[in-house]
Amino acid sequence: MFLSELNYQQRKIFLNLAKEILVADDGVMDYQEEKYLRALCAEMSLSFHDELVVKKSELDNYFDKIELKKIVLIELVGLSFSNQK
């Protein structure tokens, strides 16, 4: 929904964060989670394997505006409910 506000590099970083969030609870990405994430990839015009890994301590360098941070947070929270558990 808001991911179009992110630039290409930010989208790739978001994809990596999203994958980390999805496996945080049980170590695997289930079908519903992957399906939702693939839909987000399509929205961002990325392939499923286009993620960019950066150190968490450096995230502020990439998401320097509060609006960008809110977008990432809102989208990650929504993603965390994708398997309805």
C-alpha positions as CSV (number, residue, x, y, z in Angstrom):
1,M,0.0,0.0,0.0
2,F,2.7,2.5,1.0
3,L,5.7,0.7,-0.4
4,S,5.7,2.8,-3.6
5,E,7.0,5.6,-1.5
6,L,10.3,3.7,-0.9
7,N,13.1,4.0,-3.4
8,Y,14.6,0.9,-5.1
9,Q,17.3,0.4,-2.5
10,Q,14.9,0.9,0.4
11,R,12.5,-1.7,-1.1
12,K,15.3,-4.2,-1.3
13,I,16.2,-3.6,2.3
14,F,12.5,-3.9,3.3
15,L,12.3,-7.2,1.5
16,N,15.2,-8.5,3.7
17,L,13.6,-7.2,6.9
18,A,10.3,-8.8,5.9
19,K,11.9,-12.2,5.4
20,E,13.5,-11.9,8.8
21,I,10.2,-11.0,10.4
22,L,8.4,-13.9,8.8
23,V,10.9,-16.6,10.1
24,A,11.4,-15.0,13.5
25,D,8.7,-17.0,15.3
26,D,9.2,-20.6,14.1
27,G,12.2,-20.4,11.7
28,V,10.2,-21.1,8.5
29,M,8.1,-19.1,6.1
30,D,4.7,-20.9,5.6
31,Y,2.7,-20.8,2.4
32,Q,0.4,-17.9,3.4
33,E,3.4,-15.8,4.5
34,E,5.3,-16.4,1.3
35,K,2.2,-15.7,-0.8
36,Y,1.7,-12.4,0.9
37,L,5.3,-11.5,0.6
38,R,5.3,-12.4,-3.1
39,A,2.4,-10.0,-3.5
40,L,4.4,-7.3,-1.8
41,C,7.3,-8.0,-4.1
42,A,5.1,-7.5,-7.1
43,E,3.9,-4.2,-5.7
44,M,7.5,-3.2,-5.3
45,S,8.6,-4.5,-8.7
46,L,11.1,-6.8,-7.1
47,S,11.8,-10.5,-7.5
48,F,11.5,-12.7,-4.4
49,H,15.3,-12.9,-4.1
50,D,16.2,-9.2,-4.6
51,E,16.7,-8.5,-0.9
52,L,19.6,-6.3,0.3
53,V,21.1,-7.1,3.6
54,V,22.4,-4.2,5.8
55,K,23.4,-4.0,9.4
56,K,20.5,-3.1,11.7
57,S,22.7,-0.3,13.1
58,E,22.8,1.3,9.7
59,L,19.1,1.2,8.9
60,D,18.8,4.9,9.9
61,N,21.1,5.8,7.1
62,Y,18.7,4.3,4.6
63,F,15.4,5.3,6.2
64,D,16.3,8.8,7.3
65,K,12.8,10.4,7.3
66,I,10.2,9.6,9.9
67,E,7.6,9.0,7.1
68,L,9.8,6.2,5.7
69,K,10.3,4.6,9.1
70,K,6.5,4.6,9.6
71,I,5.9,3.0,6.2
72,V,8.4,0.2,7.1
73,L,6.8,-0.3,10.5
74,I,3.2,-0.4,9.2
75,E,4.0,-2.8,6.4
76,L,6.0,-5.1,8.6
77,V,3.3,-5.3,11.2
78,G,0.7,-6.1,8.5
79,L,3.0,-8.7,7.1
80,S,3.4,-10.3,10.5
81,F,-0.3,-11.1,10.5
82,S,-0.3,-12.6,7.0
83,N,-0.6,-16.2,8.3
84,Q,-3.4,-15.2,10.7
85,K,-1.7,-16.7,13.7
